[in-house]
């Protein structure tokens, strides 16, 4: 590649579409989480801006982390995938140790770090994507033609999901499993192998659901939440009321009624409901449109990388797209009654430091892969 072309590419900088879509979601998240948490923060912390200030700090850390991940060559991630996986598994074990992990509402998912907390399950998602992308590049022939090439990552997935279920974190288990299966399918694993393992995983999922009464109640309550609106159907009925109050244009930012201690977890799991109440159908569709555009752009970057024979970059993009789309679909589906109630953050929007930082790191990786692909397309090197 000529020196002039290299300078032109450097001047053009990262993919502007990816950056703009992400910034839009981050700003919406800052506004939505602030609006949804003011009354809750005032009551519990005597400071209405408690969560908004922390969210802003997480946002700054996330941006710094995204820039740092953008500056790291993808070859580094390819070479260190196992180390990230071991680190994630170590954190998942550490959080289960009594006296180390923090238990909230019966789940032990958080590691206290002074005034902040770390959620290992969020980092496990990133580690799984990086590990699988590297594994499918190194073991491409095995993955596509031999059983052992498929069973090895399934063993790693089983260990990860087992630790997640012990916490328990059923939502993260579903996202990690679906992402791993999706990445392996896109890598060209044999359909017979894939369907057999998927069938076994679905059977295991069914067993896990029926093994706990509260999971069965959640599964059945969403079909008719109004049958028990003050117990099993409480969260969903309050969420649906928020959607109904929003109508077309919403009640206005800050004017939500459902966030006034009616809807639990209003600034985390059900932030989309409060956003829909305050901005209406138009605001909700706008957020959905931003996610569709962002995920489509990430898949497009992955496709370009695959065409340029950058398989690791392509699989990494596919994994990130699967995580974003899976979490967004589940979060919005739960809020609107399409899926059973399950706690999962909305990427870039919900309050939560670990989720926000990891999402930013994933986006930084995608932007770097896009940059390297454009260099390859012009005949240069990604070094």
C-alpha positions, -999 to 999 in steps of 0.1 A, spaced: 0 0 0 13 34 -9 23 59 17 -5 83 6 -31 56 10 -18 47 44 -20 83 55 -55 86 41 -66 55 60 -50 68 93 -67 101 88 -101 85 83 -98 69 117 -122 43 131 -155 34 115 -177 64 121 -209 45 118 -200 21 146 -188 50 168 -220 71 162 -243 42 169 -225 33 201 -224 69 213 -261 73 207 -268 42 228 -244 53 255 -261 87 258 -295 72 258 -283 48 286 -270 77 306 -303 96 303 -325 65 308 -306 51 339 -305 86 355 -342 91 350 -351 56 362 -329 57 393 -335 92 408 -362 83 432 -346 50 441 -313 67 448 -330 95 469 -347 69 491 -318 45 496 -288 68 495 -303 102 502 -287 114 469 -308 114 438 -277 115 415 -260 85 432 -265 61 404 -261 86 376 -227 97 389 -215 61 392 -229 53 357 -210 83 343 -178 70 360 -184 36 345 -190 52 311 -156 70 313 -139 38 323 -156 20 295 -145 45 269 -109 43 281 -111 5 280 -126 6 245 -97 28 233 -72 5 250 -87 -26 233 -86 -7 200 -49 -1 203 -41 -37 209 -34 -59 179 -58 -87 173 -29 -111 173 -25 -105 210 -60 -117 217 -55 -147 194 -24 -157 213 -38 -152 248 -73 -166 244 -66 -194 269 -53 -170 295 -85 -149 293 -106 -180 297 -86 -192 327 -89 -158 342 -127 -158 338 -130 -193 352 -109 -182 382 -132 -152 389 -163 -174 385 -148 -198 412 -137 -169 434 -171 -153 435 -186 -186 449 -162 -187 479 -182 -178 511 -171 -145 524 -156 -134 491 -185 -131 468 -214 -108 476 -249 -124 478 -279 -103 467 -314 -117 465 -302 -153 468 -276 -150 440 -238 -148 446 -226 -130 415 -206 -100 426 -170 -95 439 -168 -64 461 -139 -40 451 -141 -12 476 -170 11 466 -175 -8 434 -184 -44 425 -172 -67 397 -196 -92 380 -174 -121 367 -202 -134 344 -198 -103 322 -161 -110 317 -168 -147 311 -188 -137 280 -159 -117 266 -134 -145 275 -156 -172 258 -158 -152 226 -120 -145 224 -112 -182 233 -136 -197 208 -126 -173 180 -90 -184 185 -98 -220 189 -118 -221 156 -89 -206 137 -63 -230 152 -85 -261 149 -105 -253 118 -102 -288 103 -111 -305 135 -141 -283 141 -155 -289 107 -148 -326 103 -141 -344 136 -161 -350 168 -132 -340 191 -130 -306 174 -165 -300 186 -164 -317 219 -134 -298 233 -150 -264 233 -182 -280 245 -163 -292 276 -151 -257 282 -186 -244 278 -199 -270 302 -175 -259 329 -183 -223 324 -221 -227 324 -219 -250 355 -201 -223 375 -227 -197 362 -256 -220 373 -241 -224 408 -243 -186 414 -270 -189 400 -271 -167 369 -295 -184 344 -296 -154 321 -258 -154 316 -258 -191 311 -283 -188 282 -264 -160 265 -230 -177 268 -243 -210 256 -263 -195 227 -232 -174 216 -209 -205 217 -233 -226 197 -238 -197 172 -201 -192 167 -195 -229 162 -224 -231 137 -209 -201 117 -175 -218 118 -189 -247 97 -193 -275 123 -211 -306 109 -248 -302 111 -253 -337 126 -229 -330 154 -244 -296 160 -280 -307 161 -272 -336 185 -254 -314 210 -280 -286 207 -308 -312 214 -289 -324 244 -284 -288 256 -321 -280 252 -330 -311 272 -306 -301 299 -322 -266 299 -356 -281 303 -344 -302 333 -329 -271 349 -361 -252 345 -383 -279 361 -358 -286 388 -365 -252 405 -401 -242 414 -393 -205 410 -382 -210 374 -413 -229 366 -434 -201 381 -415 -175 360 -420 -196 328 -457 -200 333 -464 -165 349 -455 -146 317 -482 -163 297 -509 -147 319 -493 -123 344 -526 -108 353 -537 -141 369 -514 -133 398 -505 -96 394 -492 -91 430 -469 -122 432 -455 -142 402 -468 -117 376 -459 -85 395 -428 -75 375 -443 -81 342 -477 -64 349 -459 -33 361 -437 -33 330 -467 -37 308 -484 -8 326 -453 13 318 -455 4 281 -492 13 281 -487 46 298 -461 56 272 -485 54 243 -470 71 211 -449 99 225 -445 91 261 -452 110 293 -419 129 291 -384 124 305 -385 122 343 -423 118 345 -425 80 348 -448 67 375 -437 31 373 -402 39 385 -417 52 418 -411 18 435 -437 1 414 -413 -16 390 -384 -34 406 -349 -30 391 -362 0 371 -327 13 363 -311 -21 354 -332 -50 341 -363 -30 333 -348 3 321 -363 -3 286 -398 -2 302 -392 32 318 -377 45 286 -408 33 267 -430 50 293 -412 83 291 -406 84 254 -434 63 241 -436 40 211 -414 63 191 -386 63 216 -388 25 220 -386 19 183 -357 43 180 -337 22 206 -346 -10 188 -335 6 155 -302 16 169 -295 -19 181 -305 -34 148 -282 -10 130 -253 -16 154 -255 -54 152 -259 -53 114 -228 -31 112 -208 -55 134 -219 -85 112 -209 -65 81 -175 -59 96 -172 -96 103 -182 -105 68 -156 -82 54 -129 -97 76 -139 -132 65 -137 -123 28 -102 -109 35 -93 -143 51 -91 -128 86 -110 -156 102 -102 -147 138 -115 -112 133 -146 -125 116 -154 -150 144 -148 -123 170 -172 -100 153 -198 -127 150 -195 -135 187 -199 -99 198 -229 -95 175 -245 -126 190 -239 -114 226 -254 -79 218 -283 -93 199 -290 -120 225 -290 -97 255 -310 -70 237 -336 -94 225 -339 -111 260 -340 -78 279 -366 -62 256 -385 -95 253 -388 -98 290 -399 -62 294 -426 -65 268 -439 -99 279 -425 -118 250 -402 -139 272 -403 -152 308 -389 -128 334 -351 -131 336 -326 -105 347 -303 -94 319 -289 -59 313 -296 -40 281 -261 -34 265 -249 2 267 -281 13 283 -287 -4 317 -270 7 348 -241 -17 357 -204 -11 356 -192 -46 345 -217 -49 317 -210 -14 304 -172 -18 305 -172 -52 288 -196 -40 261 -172 -11 254 -142 -34 252 -161 -56 227 -169 -26 206 -133 -15 206 -122 -49 193 -147 -47 165 -135 -12 155 -99 -25 155 -108 -54 133 -126 -31 109 -95 -9 107 -72 -39 101 -96 -52 74 -95 -19 56 -57 -20 57 -57 -55 42 -82 -44 15 -57 -18 4 -28 -42 3 -12 -32 36 -4 -49 69 -24 -48 101 8 -46 122 
